[in-house]
Amino acid sequence: MKRPTIHDVAAAAGVSRGTVSRLLNGERYVSPAARVAIERAISETGYVVNRAARSLVTQRTGSIVMVLSEPHEKLFEDPNYSTLIRVAIRRLAERDISLVMMLAGDEGDRERVVRYVRGGYADGVMLVSTHAGDPLVNALGSTTPAVSCGAVIGRETAIPYAATDERLGARQMAEYLVGQGRKRIGMITGPMDTPGGIQRLEGFADVLGRKASTKLIAHGDWTQASGERAMAALLERAPDLDAVFVASDLMAAGALAALRAAGRTVPGDVAVGGFDDSSVATSTHPPLTTIRQPLAEVANETVNLLLALLDGAKQVEPVILPTELVIRESA
């Protein structure tokens, strides 16, 4: 069968091709009667907008690229990313915009992303988990609207972002552990070239002060395996540890495994607090006391910022959302 064209829609609706074109391109100057007739004709003919043809007129591709600056396996391991992707797809679909997912975990990946964006295949860029000094940020330039889910260190004023108050969340957890009577509290941080790694450690140090010694701090990379390694290292350096704040639920799951292997009970011997309130927090044994960051809302606000730029806004302000302590059985 021949694919229906805009001419078929115009004939079925009894209007000119130009009127149909104006409606499809979102212009306001189409009468209500013509609008109803065209929409009915589109339904009857089965006409589908040719995106390639529309892009020639609008200079828009109808797509946004989400760039995750992490190794491929992290996309499938960390449940936080699925939340961000799901919300972004839903919100963009409301504007008939497609989401393209690209990974930039190594130099080859970054080069592909840059070629894609500079080639004009996307109307905007949404950065996720961008590390400080990531060459991708400078390589993308300023020709394509870009926003970030979480601040880009060193580019906070140049790239708009939505995020949670991660320092506040870390303070909430540290204060809770201190309030539970824990005296020897350690921490497992995230990567120290990310806002989450830096700000969660800062919030922990705000409360513990000089007690937040380097001996009681180990570093992870957001993966479960890194949490397990970091917990084992902490136990070796500080066997009298009685609590640990872990900067993500996934790493906290690894910390729980290391504590079990060492014969330590949770929360009896060691209290464990996480961060995220992801699906991992309720699947561990025991379930995690953690900090809830509203990831769905962060994703929603990130999309709002990007849509505002696409609609012509010259400047948008960062959005910072509060966190919440969620108490379960691990602490």
Secondary structure, DSSP 4 states (H G I P E B T S, - for coil): -PPP-HHHHHHHHTS-HHHHHHHHTT-S-S-HHHHHHHHHHHHHHT----HHHHHHHH---SEEEEEE-S-HHHHHH-HHHHHHHHHHHHHHHTTT-EEEEEE-SSHHHHHHHHHHHHTT--SEEEEESPPTT-HHHHHH-SSS-EEEES--TT-TTTS-EEEE-HHHHHHHHHHHHHHTT--SEEEEE--TTSHHHHHHHHHHHHHHGGGS-GGGEEE--SSHHHHHHHHHHHHHH-TT--EEEESSHHHHHHHHHHHHHTT--TTTT-EEE-SB--GGGGTSSSPPBEEE--HHHHHHHHHHHHHHHHTT-S----EEE--EEE--S--
